[in-house]
Amino acid sequence: QVSLEESGGGLVQEGESLRLSCAASTLDISAYDMSWYRQVPDKERELVATIKRFGMLNYPDFAKGRFTITRDNAKNTVYLQMNSLKPEDTAVYLCKADSPMTGRAVWGQGTQVTVSS
């Protein structure tokens, strides 16, 4: 069964950093566009960052300059470095794999990030 497993979440103070990891099993991430999303209760899931198969990056405005997505195809893992964290960054962060070839999408279960002021 294809799966994505996120890790690295936790409780931090405002202004601190976290690095999230998304490890894929049975799925070769080199064939996928990889993204991080976040979700808080009663709100829509929100895109945080995307890294395409060939490296093109996409960030929404709130993430530019603070968040960095990278991929290590050899380790089959995607990372999200988050700096200067704010209380409004508190959410469950989820990893997603999108296949440009098949349209298939796979989600992870998420990891909780909590930023206290």
ChimeraX commands (.cxc) that place a marker at each C-alpha (Angstrom):
marker #1 position 0.00,0.00,0.00 radius 0.5
marker #1 position 1.35,3.40,-0.99 radius 0.5
marker #1 position 1.86,5.72,1.91 radius 0.5
marker #1 position 3.36,9.01,2.89 radius 0.5
marker #1 position 4.46,9.49,6.47 radius 0.5
marker #1 position 5.04,12.95,7.89 radius 0.5
marker #1 position 7.19,13.68,10.92 radius 0.5
marker #1 position 8.90,16.58,12.64 radius 0.5
marker #1 position 5.92,18.44,13.99 radius 0.5
marker #1 position 5.70,19.68,17.55 radius 0.5
marker #1 position 5.26,22.62,19.87 radius 0.5
marker #1 position 7.54,25.62,19.39 radius 0.5
marker #1 position 7.69,29.25,20.45 radius 0.5
marker #1 position 6.97,32.11,18.08 radius 0.5
marker #1 position 10.04,32.88,15.98 radius 0.5
marker #1 position 11.50,29.39,16.19 radius 0.5
marker #1 position 11.98,26.88,13.38 radius 0.5
marker #1 position 10.89,23.36,12.51 radius 0.5
marker #1 position 11.77,20.97,9.73 radius 0.5
marker #1 position 9.09,18.57,8.61 radius 0.5
marker #1 position 9.81,15.38,6.72 radius 0.5
marker #1 position 7.61,13.32,4.42 radius 0.5
marker #1 position 8.92,9.82,3.75 radius 0.5
marker #1 position 7.35,7.79,0.96 radius 0.5
marker #1 position 7.05,4.03,0.92 radius 0.5
marker #1 position 6.30,2.04,-2.27 radius 0.5
marker #1 position 6.00,5.35,-4.14 radius 0.5
marker #1 position 8.90,6.79,-6.09 radius 0.5
marker #1 position 8.69,10.52,-5.43 radius 0.5
marker #1 position 10.91,11.30,-8.41 radius 0.5
marker #1 position 7.85,10.69,-10.58 radius 0.5
marker #1 position 5.60,12.98,-8.55 radius 0.5
marker #1 position 5.04,16.62,-7.85 radius 0.5
marker #1 position 5.25,16.94,-4.08 radius 0.5
marker #1 position 3.42,19.44,-1.92 radius 0.5
marker #1 position 2.82,20.42,1.65 radius 0.5
marker #1 position -0.62,21.59,2.76 radius 0.5
marker #1 position -1.95,22.65,6.11 radius 0.5
marker #1 position -5.34,22.47,7.72 radius 0.5
marker #1 position -6.99,23.95,10.77 radius 0.5
marker #1 position -10.45,22.97,11.99 radius 0.5
marker #1 position -13.36,24.51,10.09 radius 0.5
marker #1 position -11.10,25.91,7.36 radius 0.5
marker #1 position -10.20,24.65,3.90 radius 0.5
marker #1 position -6.96,22.84,3.37 radius 0.5
marker #1 position -4.33,25.39,2.33 radius 0.5
marker #1 position -1.33,24.95,0.03 radius 0.5
marker #1 position 1.97,25.70,1.75 radius 0.5
marker #1 position 4.57,24.75,-0.88 radius 0.5
marker #1 position 5.05,22.67,-4.02 radius 0.5
marker #1 position 8.15,21.24,-5.64 radius 0.5
marker #1 position 7.62,19.82,-9.11 radius 0.5
marker #1 position 9.36,16.72,-10.43 radius 0.5
marker #1 position 12.02,18.77,-12.13 radius 0.5
marker #1 position 12.47,21.25,-9.30 radius 0.5
marker #1 position 10.11,24.14,-10.04 radius 0.5
marker #1 position 8.90,25.69,-6.80 radius 0.5
marker #1 position 5.65,27.36,-5.83 radius 0.5
marker #1 position 4.80,29.16,-2.60 radius 0.5
marker #1 position 1.78,31.21,-1.55 radius 0.5
marker #1 position 2.55,34.67,-0.26 radius 0.5
marker #1 position 2.45,33.77,3.43 radius 0.5
marker #1 position 5.18,31.14,2.93 radius 0.5
marker #1 position 7.58,33.13,0.75 radius 0.5
marker #1 position 10.78,33.97,2.57 radius 0.5
marker #1 position 9.97,31.80,5.60 radius 0.5
marker #1 position 9.30,28.30,4.29 radius 0.5
marker #1 position 11.48,26.17,2.01 radius 0.5
marker #1 position 10.50,22.90,0.37 radius 0.5
marker #1 position 13.18,20.49,-0.80 radius 0.5
marker #1 position 13.27,16.94,-2.04 radius 0.5
marker #1 position 15.81,14.14,-1.78 radius 0.5
marker #1 position 14.84,11.60,-4.38 radius 0.5
marker #1 position 17.57,9.20,-3.23 radius 0.5
marker #1 position 15.98,9.09,0.23 radius 0.5
marker #1 position 12.47,9.25,-1.21 radius 0.5
marker #1 position 11.75,12.09,1.17 radius 0.5
marker #1 position 10.45,15.65,0.95 radius 0.5
marker #1 position 11.19,18.31,3.54 radius 0.5
marker #1 position 9.64,21.55,4.66 radius 0.5
marker #1 position 11.90,23.95,6.52 radius 0.5
marker #1 position 9.82,26.49,8.41 radius 0.5
marker #1 position 11.50,29.53,9.93 radius 0.5
marker #1 position 10.20,32.52,11.90 radius 0.5
marker #1 position 7.11,30.60,12.87 radius 0.5
marker #1 position 4.00,32.50,13.93 radius 0.5
marker #1 position 0.98,31.41,15.99 radius 0.5
marker #1 position -1.12,31.55,12.83 radius 0.5
marker #1 position 1.08,28.79,11.37 radius 0.5
marker #1 position -0.48,26.39,13.88 radius 0.5
marker #1 position -2.10,23.58,11.88 radius 0.5
marker #1 position -1.86,19.97,10.82 radius 0.5
marker #1 position 0.67,19.80,8.00 radius 0.5
marker #1 position 0.07,17.19,5.32 radius 0.5
marker #1 position 2.19,15.88,2.51 radius 0.5
marker #1 position 0.73,15.19,-0.93 radius 0.5
marker #1 position 2.08,13.43,-4.00 radius 0.5
marker #1 position 0.59,14.22,-7.42 radius 0.5
marker #1 position 1.39,12.20,-10.51 radius 0.5
marker #1 position 1.44,14.43,-13.61 radius 0.5
marker #1 position 1.22,11.29,-15.74 radius 0.5
marker #1 position -1.77,9.53,-14.18 radius 0.5
marker #1 position -3.50,12.25,-12.17 radius 0.5
marker #1 position -3.18,10.07,-9.09 radius 0.5
marker #1 position -2.95,11.87,-5.75 radius 0.5
marker #1 position -1.76,10.43,-2.46 radius 0.5
marker #1 position -2.03,12.12,0.94 radius 0.5
marker #1 position -0.24,11.53,4.18 radius 0.5
marker #1 position -1.93,11.54,7.59 radius 0.5
marker #1 position -0.35,14.79,8.74 radius 0.5
marker #1 position 1.78,16.08,11.59 radius 0.5
marker #1 position 0.68,18.69,14.11 radius 0.5
marker #1 position 2.56,21.98,14.35 radius 0.5
marker #1 position 1.71,24.28,17.24 radius 0.5
marker #1 position 3.30,27.71,17.64 radius 0.5
marker #1 position 2.80,29.49,20.93 radius 0.5
marker #1 position 3.11,33.24,21.43 radius 0.5
marker link #1:1,2 radius 0.2
marker link #1:2,3 radius 0.2
marker link #1:3,4 radius 0.2
marker link #1:4,5 radius 0.2
marker link #1:5,6 radius 0.2
marker link #1:6,7 radius 0.2
marker link #1:7,8 radius 0.2
marker link #1:8,9 radius 0.2
marker link #1:9,10 radius 0.2
marker link #1:10,11 radius 0.2
marker link #1:11,12 radius 0.2
marker link #1:12,13 radius 0.2
marker link #1:13,14 radius 0.2
marker link #1:14,15 radius 0.2
marker link #1:15,16 radius 0.2
marker link #1:16,17 radius 0.2
marker link #1:17,18 radius 0.2
marker link #1:18,19 radius 0.2
marker link #1:19,20 radius 0.2
marker link #1:20,21 radius 0.2
marker link #1:21,22 radius 0.2
marker link #1:22,23 radius 0.2
marker link #1:23,24 radius 0.2
marker link #1:24,25 radius 0.2
marker link #1:25,26 radius 0.2
marker link #1:26,27 radius 0.2
marker link #1:27,28 radius 0.2
marker link #1:28,29 radius 0.2
marker link #1:29,30 radius 0.2
marker link #1:30,31 radius 0.2
marker link #1:31,32 radius 0.2
marker link #1:32,33 radius 0.2
marker link #1:33,34 radius 0.2
marker link #1:34,35 radius 0.2
marker link #1:35,36 radius 0.2
marker link #1:36,37 radius 0.2
marker link #1:37,38 radius 0.2
marker link #1:38,39 radius 0.2
marker link #1:39,40 radius 0.2
marker link #1:40,41 radius 0.2
marker link #1:41,42 radius 0.2
marker link #1:42,43 radius 0.2
marker link #1:43,44 radius 0.2
marker link #1:44,45 radius 0.2
marker link #1:45,46 radius 0.2
marker link #1:46,47 radius 0.2
marker link #1:47,48 radius 0.2
marker link #1:48,49 radius 0.2
marker link #1:49,50 radius 0.2
marker link #1:50,51 radius 0.2
marker link #1:51,52 radius 0.2
marker link #1:52,53 radius 0.2
marker link #1:53,54 radius 0.2
marker link #1:54,55 radius 0.2
marker link #1:55,56 radius 0.2
marker link #1:56,57 radius 0.2
marker link #1:57,58 radius 0.2
marker link #1:58,59 radius 0.2
marker link #1:59,60 radius 0.2
marker link #1:60,61 radius 0.2
marker link #1:61,62 radius 0.2
marker link #1:62,63 radius 0.2
marker link #1:63,64 radius 0.2
marker link #1:64,65 radius 0.2
marker link #1:65,66 radius 0.2
marker link #1:66,67 radius 0.2
marker link #1:67,68 radius 0.2
marker link #1:68,69 radius 0.2
marker link #1:69,70 radius 0.2
marker link #1:70,71 radius 0.2
marker link #1:71,72 radius 0.2
marker link #1:72,73 radius 0.2
marker link #1:73,74 radius 0.2
marker link #1:74,75 radius 0.2
marker link #1:75,76 radius 0.2
marker link #1:76,77 radius 0.2
marker link #1:77,78 radius 0.2
marker link #1:78,79 radius 0.2
marker link #1:79,80 radius 0.2
marker link #1:80,81 radius 0.2
marker link #1:81,82 radius 0.2
marker link #1:82,83 radius 0.2
marker link #1:83,84 radius 0.2
marker link #1:84,85 radius 0.2
marker link #1:85,86 radius 0.2
marker link #1:86,87 radius 0.2
marker link #1:87,88 radius 0.2
marker link #1:88,89 radius 0.2
marker link #1:89,90 radius 0.2
marker link #1:90,91 radius 0.2
marker link #1:91,92 radius 0.2
marker link #1:92,93 radius 0.2
marker link #1:93,94 radius 0.2
marker link #1:94,95 radius 0.2
marker link #1:95,96 radius 0.2
marker link #1:96,97 radius 0.2
marker link #1:97,98 radius 0.2
marker link #1:98,99 radius 0.2
marker link #1:99,100 radius 0.2
marker link #1:100,101 radius 0.2
marker link #1:101,102 radius 0.2
marker link #1:102,103 radius 0.2
marker link #1:103,104 radius 0.2
marker link #1:104,105 radius 0.2
marker link #1:105,106 radius 0.2
marker link #1:106,107 radius 0.2
marker link #1:107,108 radius 0.2
marker link #1:108,109 radius 0.2
marker link #1:109,110 radius 0.2
marker link #1:110,111 radius 0.2
marker link #1:111,112 radius 0.2
marker link #1:112,113 radius 0.2
marker link #1:113,114 radius 0.2
marker link #1:114,115 radius 0.2
marker link #1:115,116 radius 0.2
marker link #1:116,117 radius 0.2
view
